[in-house]
Amino acid sequence: MPIIQSSSYKAPAWLPNRHWQTIYPNVFRTVKGVNYQRERIQTPDDDFLDLDWSKTGDKHTTRSLVILSHGLEGAANRTYMLGMAKAFNAQGWDALAWNLRGCSGEPNRTVKLYHHGITEDLDAVLKHVFAHYPYEKIALVGFSLGGNLNLKYLGEQGENLDSRIVKSVSFSTPCDLGSSAPLLENRNNWIYQQHFKKKLVQKIKTKSKLFPKELPLELLKKVDSLLDFIDIYLAPIHNFKNAEDYFNQVSACFFLDKIQIPSLIVNAINDSFLSPECSPIAQAQNHPYVFVENPTTGGHCGFPMADKQGLYWSEKRALEFVS
């Protein structure tokens, strides 16, 4: 019964609520000392993915790699990605922070958009690593959308998962999208919804120049929420019937039973993005590999509390679990 009953995380007193715990790390934190080297790989459908590498510098002894997957409208250069890469580098791990399609600062080539369930792209990244690098141990760390993506991939692979992938950690993960996605429409989450809407609308405007028939701009006036965006643009492009069908097909909660490696899910109870169903306690109680940890505080992809080295609690927790 791998339910972690007592989390060690407690938010600092000067960040008293979930919104400050979410916003402060993403707006005010800086992470120095990570110098990415970019590698571009081709996907089977003639698109590309940009991989940002942060290596320890000792190619002769480093045999461990952490692969980092970002959240909605994130990228490899987000502070939660940089902080995690730096923390793993300090412990002798190389880090690969990959940018999902269209998130590296350049529009992708195909009409495809990235989404919570696009595991074929994670598979392409892993196959590239297996073919070109001699890593013996690989851990997957994901944030929000990236956490769902990792868990879905692990469940899909099941017993066929490459033995070099040994553990995973997922922070602030919407394992049940059907119950969590509507929460963004709540009044308390207005600022986040507007942020995502602005960035996604701009992405459609840019891609519509290349794909005007598939991404008609006149439909943008109907997009008031993330649910609208999924219904109008994302679902049709990726052959989902609608947002509900999308949630039912890509939510990680439907794939957890097949996971065959130790996988930690850390969701703060006060995360305004997540419903209680996103913490799969009932499934974990009967699963030898799925661990659930629910700190009372932390916000969404936040968990601010730096030590003397500048490490956040989430970075130390991930290292603790995979090491």
N, C-alpha and C positions, 0 to 999 in steps of 0.2 A: 504494500500500500504506500507508494512513494508520494505522499502528500507532505510537503514541508510545512509543518504546523506553525513554526515560529521563525519568521524572517528576521534577519539581522538589520534590515534597512529601516531607518527612521529619518524622515526629512528634517533638515535644520529648522530651527524655530523661526528664523527670519524669512523663510518661504512657507507661509502658513496655510496655503490652500493649493488645490490641485492645478489651478491655472498657472500660478507662479511656478510650481514645480515642473510644469510642462514648458512654459515660455522661457524661463531664465536660462536653462542649459542650451536651448536652441537659438537664443538671441544674443546672450551676453558671454557665453563661454568661448574661449579661444584655445586651440590646441596647436602647439608648436612642435617642430621636430619631425614631422611626417613629410617626406619628400617622395611623392608618388612618381612612378615611371609607368607611362601608359602603353598598353598593348591592345591592338585592335584585332578581333577575330571575326571571321565570317560565320554566319549561321547557315543551316541547310536550305533556308528559303531566300538566300542571297541578300540578307540584311547583315548588320554588323552589331557587335557588342564591344564596348570599351572597358577594358580591365585596368584598374589602377593598382599597381603593386607597391608595397612597402616592405622591403627586405631587410634582414638583419645585417647583411653584408658578408656573411660567412657562408658561401655557397657549398663549401666542403662538409660542413657539419650540420647545417640546418636541414632537417628532414620532416619538420612539422609545418603545416600550413593552416591558417584560419581563412575561411571564405566568408566575407561580409555582404549581406543583402540589405539594402536600404528600404525605407518606407515610401508611402505615397508622395509623389513629387519631390522625393529626396534625390541624393546622388552620393558618390563616393566622398565628396568634399564636405558633407555635413559633419558637424562636430561630434555627433555620436559615433559616426564611422571612423573619423580621425582618432578619437580617443580610444576606441577599441583596437584599432590597428597599432597605435603607439604602445598600448598596454601589452599586447601579445608580442610585439617586437622586443620589448624589454625582457621578456621571458624566453627569448630564443626562437620564437615562431615568425615565419614570414606571414605577411597578410596580403590577401587579394580582395580589394573592394571593387566589386563589379557594378557598373552602371546599367540599369535596365534600359530597354529600348527607348531612345529619345530623351534620356536623362543625363547625357554626358556633355550637354552644351551644343549638340548638333542633332538636327532631326534625323530619325532613322529613314531608311530607303523605302520600306514597304508601308502599306496602309495599316499594318498591325500596330496596336498599342500595347504597352506593357499592362499587366494586371495581376491580381492576387494569385492566379492559378497558372501562370505561364511557365510551367516547369520545364518545358522543352528548352527554354533559354538557359536555365540553371544546368540542365543536362549538357548543353553545348559547352558551357564553361568548364564543367567537370571533365568532360571528355577531352577537352583541350589540355587541361592540367595533366590528366593521366598520360596523354600521348607525348607531352613535351617536358615534363618535370619529374624529378625522382623522389617526390614526397612519399613518405611511408605512413604518415598520420595526418588526417584532415579533419578539422572541426568546422561545422557550419554555425554561424551566428547571424541571426536576422532580427530586424526591427519592424514591428507593425506589419505592413504588407509583406515585407521580406521574411518575417517570421512565419507567416501563413504559408508563403511560397515554399520555404524550407521544409516545413512539416508535411505539407501535401506531397512534396517530392519524396520524402522518406517513406511515407505511407504507400505511395505508388510503387516504389522500388521493393519494399518489403524485404523478403529473404534474398532478393537478387541484388541488393545494394552492394556496391564495391566495398570490400573489406577494409580499404584504406580510410573510409569515412567512419569515424569512431564515435563521435558525440555531436550533439547540437544544443544550442541555447537560443531561445526566442523571447524577446522582450516586447511587451505591450502589443500582444498579438490578437487580432480579431478572429479567433478560431471559428466563431459562428457569425458570419457576415449578415445573415438574415436578421439577427437580433441587434447587431451592433451598428450597422450602416445607418439605420434610421436615427440613431442617437445624434448624429452630426446635425440633424435638422432641429434639435432642441435649441431653445433660446440661449441657454448657457454656452452653447458651442458655436454661436453665430460667427465669431471672429475666425474660427478655424475653417468653417464651411466657406466663408468668403475668400479666405486665402487659397484653399484648394480650387474653388470655382474659378478664380481669376487665373491661376496658372494653367488649369486644364482648358479653359476657353482659349487662352493664348496659344496653347499647343494645337488645338483644332484649327485655329486661324492660320497657323503656319503650315500645317500638314494639308489643309484644304487646297492650297496652291498647287500641290502635286496630285491630289486626289479629290477634285471638286465633286465628282459624282458620288463617291463613297462617303464623303464628309461635307455635305451641303451646309454652307454657312447660314442659310436662312433658318435652320433648325436651332441655332444657338439661342434665339430669343425664348425658346421653351426650356432652356437649361437654368433652373433655379437652385438645384441641389446636386449632390453626388449621385443620388438615385436617378435623377433625370438624365444625367450624363451617361450613366450605365445603360439606361433604357434606350436612349436616342442614338448614342454613338458606339459605345464599347460593345454592347451585346450583339447588335447586328453584324458588326465587323468580324466578331469571333464566333459567330454561329450559335449564340445563346438566344433563347426565345425572348427573354426580357431580364430585368434585374433579379427577379425571384429565381429564375432558372440559373442565372449566373451564380448567385449565392449558393444554391443547392449543389452546383457542380464543382465549385472551387474552394469552399470553406474547408479548412484543415480538419475540423471536427469529424468529418466523414472519412478521414484517412488515418486517424490516429491508431486505430486498432491494429493496423498492419506494420507499424513502426517496429524496427528490430534493433535499434541502438539507443542508449540512454539519451533522453531528450528532455531538457528542462524548459518549462514555460513559466516566465515571470511576468505576471500581470498585477499592477497595483489595484487595490480595491477602489481607490478614489480616481481611477482613470476615467475621465468623462467620455472617452471614445468607445469604451468597452462595456458590454452587458455582462451580467453574471455568467451567462452561458459561454462566454469566451474563455472561462477558466474551467476546463473539462475535468472537474474533480471526480465525478462518478466514473468516468472512463479510466482515470489514473488509478483509482483505488483497486481496480482489477487488472492493471497493466504493469508488467515488470519493468518497462522501459520509460514510460512517460511520467515525468515529475512535474508537479505544479507547486509554485510558490506565489503567495499572494501578500506582499507587503501592504500594510494599511495605507501607506502614502507612496508618492513617487510620480504621480501624474502620468502623462503619455510620453514614452521615450525620454523620460527625464531622469529620475533618481539622482538628483544633485546632492553631492556630499563628497567633496574632494579631500584626499589625504595630502600629506606633505609633498608627495611626488606629483600631485595634480590628478591622480587617478580617481575616477568616479566609482561609486559602489557597484554599478552594473558591470564595469570592466573587471573589477576584482572578483565579482561573483561568477562571471563567465570563465575566467581563468581558473578559479577554484573548482568549478564543475568539470572542466575538460581535462585538467591536469591529473 
